[in-house]
Amino acid sequence: MTDDVLRQQFEDLSYPFDQWTHRAHVRLAFIYLGNHSFAEAMERLRTGIKAYNEKNQVPEGPLSGYNETTTYAFLILVAATMSAYGKLLETPDSDSFCDRHTRLMNRNVLRLFYSPAQRSHPDAKTKFVEPDLAPPCQRSSILPITSNICYKCNYGTRSDQYWSVARRKVMSDQKATISRFTHQY
């Protein structure tokens, strides 16, 4: 299915529910980020997923239905990946993006950042909740992709790079400082 068909079917709520997978979510994130600012992509995903879930009678519960934190955090990871690898590993469409960036195809990748309690907290359903396992460092520049360590605090995981790149992407899109993506000392 082409990106245009996926986007159209998602927006007109005709996308087959049995195909509404994690990969479809990531594909839509890629499509929207490729055509809109981070804020607009997030709004389109939020509105679209809620409408799609309602049409398909997805129950809203602590572990089901729309989750703002999950959607926002995955959008950050997709934006960071696009920003960091876009020129190095060009992907002309969302399918090739998913094939190239297989780590994003693991729907459990947010477990690197969130405990079960944090991600399933009632607030996480309706607003972005900070990661509690691996908060990214605040830094003025992005470390080279080959580095795993923040030069300021030696807090190092490869996942820090995604959040750092994402922070920069959001800042450039919204012209705002994203102070919540900081490492507490």
C-alpha positions as CSV (number, residue, x, y, z in Angstrom):
1,M,0.0,0.0,0.0
2,T,1.4,3.4,-1.0
3,D,1.9,6.2,1.5
4,D,-0.9,8.2,-0.1
5,V,-3.4,5.3,0.1
6,L,-2.5,4.6,3.7
7,R,-2.8,8.2,4.7
8,Q,-6.1,8.6,2.9
9,Q,-7.6,5.4,4.3
10,F,-6.5,6.3,7.8
11,E,-8.0,9.8,7.5
12,D,-11.3,8.7,6.0
13,L,-11.4,5.8,8.6
14,S,-11.5,3.1,5.9
15,Y,-8.1,1.5,6.7
16,P,-8.7,-2.2,7.5
17,F,-8.6,-2.7,11.2
18,D,-6.8,-6.1,10.9
19,Q,-3.9,-4.2,9.3
20,W,-3.8,-1.5,12.1
21,T,-0.5,-2.6,13.4
22,H,2.5,-1.0,15.1
23,R,4.1,-0.8,11.7
24,A,1.1,1.2,10.4
25,H,1.5,3.6,13.3
26,V,5.2,4.1,12.5
27,R,4.4,4.5,8.8
28,L,1.9,7.3,9.5
29,A,4.3,9.0,11.8
30,F,6.9,9.0,9.0
31,I,4.3,10.3,6.5
32,Y,3.0,13.1,8.7
33,L,6.5,14.2,9.8
34,G,7.6,14.3,6.2
35,N,4.9,16.7,5.4
36,H,4.2,18.7,8.5
37,S,5.9,20.2,11.6
38,F,6.2,18.0,14.6
39,A,3.3,19.8,16.3
40,E,1.0,19.4,13.3
41,A,2.1,15.7,12.8
42,M,1.3,15.1,16.5
43,E,-2.1,16.7,16.2
44,R,-3.0,14.8,13.1
45,L,-1.9,11.5,14.7
46,R,-3.8,12.2,18.0
47,T,-7.0,13.2,16.2
48,G,-6.8,10.4,13.7
49,I,-6.0,7.6,16.1
50,K,-8.8,8.7,18.4
51,A,-11.3,8.8,15.6
52,Y,-10.1,5.6,14.1
53,N,-10.3,3.8,17.5
54,E,-13.8,5.2,18.0
55,K,-15.0,4.0,14.6
56,N,-13.5,0.5,15.3
57,Q,-14.9,0.4,18.8
58,V,-11.6,0.1,20.5
59,P,-12.3,0.2,24.3
60,E,-10.7,2.9,26.3
61,G,-9.0,1.4,29.3
62,P,-5.7,1.6,31.3
63,L,-3.9,-0.6,28.8
64,S,-6.1,-0.1,25.7
65,G,-7.2,2.8,23.5
66,Y,-5.4,6.0,22.8
67,N,-2.3,6.9,24.9
68,E,-0.8,10.3,24.5
69,T,2.5,9.4,26.0
70,T,3.0,6.4,23.7
71,T,2.0,8.4,20.6
72,Y,4.2,11.4,21.5
73,A,7.2,9.3,22.5
74,F,7.1,7.2,19.3
75,L,6.7,10.3,17.2
76,I,9.8,11.7,18.9
77,L,11.7,8.5,18.1
78,V,10.6,8.6,14.4
79,A,11.5,12.3,14.1
80,A,14.9,11.7,15.7
81,T,15.6,8.8,13.3
82,M,14.5,10.8,10.3
83,S,16.7,13.7,11.4
84,A,19.8,11.6,12.3
85,Y,19.7,9.1,9.4
86,G,17.7,10.8,6.7
87,K,20.6,11.8,4.5
88,L,22.7,8.7,5.3
89,L,20.0,6.1,4.7
90,E,17.5,7.7,2.4
91,T,14.0,6.3,2.5
92,P,11.6,7.4,-0.2
93,D,8.5,6.1,1.5
94,S,7.3,4.8,4.8
95,D,7.7,1.1,4.0
96,S,11.4,1.6,3.2
97,F,11.7,3.7,6.4
98,C,10.3,0.8,8.4
99,D,12.5,-1.7,6.6
100,R,15.7,0.4,7.2
101,H,15.0,1.2,10.8
102,T,14.0,-2.1,12.2
103,R,14.6,-1.1,15.8
104,L,11.5,1.1,15.6
105,M,9.5,-2.0,14.5
106,N,9.8,-3.3,18.1
107,R,6.7,-2.0,19.7
108,N,8.3,-2.5,23.1
109,V,11.2,0.0,22.5
110,L,9.6,2.4,24.9
111,R,10.5,0.0,27.7
112,L,14.0,1.5,27.4
113,F,12.6,4.8,28.7
114,Y,9.5,3.9,30.7
115,S,8.6,1.6,33.6
116,P,5.2,-0.1,33.3
117,A,3.9,2.1,36.1
118,Q,4.9,5.3,34.4
119,R,3.6,4.4,31.0
120,S,0.3,3.0,32.3
121,H,-0.2,5.9,34.7
122,P,-3.7,7.5,34.2
123,D,-2.0,10.8,33.2
124,A,-0.2,9.1,30.4
125,K,-3.4,8.5,28.6
126,T,-4.2,12.2,28.2
127,K,-0.9,14.0,28.3
128,F,2.8,13.4,27.7
129,V,4.4,11.9,30.8
130,E,8.2,12.1,31.2
131,P,10.3,8.9,30.8
132,D,11.4,7.6,34.2
133,L,14.0,4.9,33.3
134,A,16.3,6.7,30.8
135,P,15.8,10.4,30.8
136,P,17.8,12.0,28.1
137,C,20.5,14.6,28.7
138,Q,20.1,18.2,27.9
139,R,22.9,19.2,25.6
140,S,23.4,22.0,23.2
141,S,24.7,19.8,20.4
142,I,24.1,16.3,19.3
143,L,26.8,13.8,19.8
144,P,28.1,11.9,16.8
145,I,26.1,8.8,16.0
146,T,29.1,6.7,17.0
147,S,29.2,7.9,20.5
148,N,27.1,6.6,23.4
149,I,28.2,8.9,26.2
150,C,27.0,12.4,27.0
151,Y,30.1,14.5,27.5
152,K,28.4,16.5,30.3
153,C,27.4,13.7,32.7
154,N,28.6,10.4,31.2
155,Y,25.0,9.2,31.2
156,G,25.2,7.0,28.2
157,T,22.8,4.8,26.2
158,R,22.2,4.8,22.5
159,S,18.7,5.8,23.3
160,D,19.9,9.2,24.6
161,Q,20.8,10.0,21.0
162,Y,17.2,9.6,19.8
163,W,15.9,11.9,22.4
164,S,18.6,14.5,21.8
165,V,18.0,14.5,18.1
166,A,14.3,14.6,18.7
167,R,14.6,17.5,21.1
168,R,16.5,19.5,18.4
169,K,13.9,18.6,15.8
170,V,11.0,19.7,18.0
171,M,12.9,22.9,18.8
172,S,13.5,23.8,15.2
173,D,9.9,23.0,14.3
174,Q,8.3,24.9,17.2
175,K,11.0,27.5,17.9
176,A,10.7,26.7,21.5
177,T,12.9,25.3,24.2
178,I,11.9,21.8,25.3
179,S,13.0,22.0,28.9
180,R,11.3,18.8,30.0
181,F,13.9,16.7,28.1
182,T,16.6,17.2,30.7
183,H,18.8,15.1,32.8
184,Q,18.3,15.8,36.5
185,Y,21.4,16.1,38.5
